Amino acid sequence: MLKPITRLAYRYFGSYVHRHRASLRRFAERLKIARLPYSVEEYVAAIALLTILAFITSFSSAFFLLYRIYSYSVGVSVALALAISISLSGLVALGLIGYPGYLISQRKQDIDARITYATTHMATLAGTGIPVLAIFRAITKFKEYGEISRECEFIVRDVELFGKDIYSAIADAARYSPSRVWAELLWGMVSTLRSGGNLRAYLSERAKAYVQMHEEEEKRAMEALNVVTEIYMVLFVLAPIVGVIMVVFMSMMGGSVFGMSARSFLIFLVYLLLPIVGIIFIILAESQKPKEVI
């Protein structure tokens, strides 16, 4: 989303959204967790503006096509255009409302996949005796840590630019973290620092725990993939063979399959049903894979 759009939307809808800010408190927190650079007033106003524009554009286009090109009556064209425009504008609104949640999910996966390596690095840095802020500043220079590096940038920014103390900066990062694991690590760091404990020992212990956690996740993922593979073999090896035999037998008897001829059903099976089911299984298998860290 572009800044000019949010500024224009805020000009027209900002005051109305501001009056209902209290009811948008949870959504405002989601924007912070997603690290979107917009206030809740700007974002909600942009949703309203883009939804209205989508409705006007889709209604005008649909009515023109239906009335001018396909020669429907005015009443039918208006009714169909309304249905199309309401559906499309609703999808736009739902997509924009759900976008922060999508970003939160992506950031969580990235943090959870890289936290073992980042925590090990932080433990090594803590062992050298450098200040805590210097540890976070060092992590920001390693873009291989993805969203963890970005989270550390916010901690450094809050201390150096906004003047927060290191404990408050870490606590705020934990409060608005999309990852429960990263948040627990930060809260533990705050407790360790306040109690005068050994930060290197704490980080090393957490790194070992994360290694075990990832090993368990990979084991569960492999078990799930085995189940998906077995189902795939049944549906794509045995079922098509049985289906083809049955269709051939029924065609020899002069019957039909679900109201279709044997040839039509085979075309439907090979060129439509099997590819769609195959795509679904690919998506399922991909969703079970642990996130790869490059």
Buried (B, 14 or more C-beta within 10 A) or exposed (E): BEEEBBEBBBEEBBEEBBEEBEEBEEBBBBBBBBBBEBBBBBBBBBBBBBBBBBBEEBBEBBBEBBBEEEEBEEEEBBEBBBEBBEEBBEEBBEBBBEBBEEBBEBBBBBBBBBBBBBBBBBBBBBBEEEEBBBBBBBBBEBEEBBBBBBBBBBBBEBBEEEEBEBBBBBBBBBEBBBBEBBBEBBBBBBEBBEEEEEBBEBBBBBBBBBBEBBEEBEEEBEEBBEEBEEEBEEBBEEBBEEBBEEBEEBBEEEEEBEEEBBEEBBEBBEEEBBEEBEEEBEEBBEEBEBEEEE
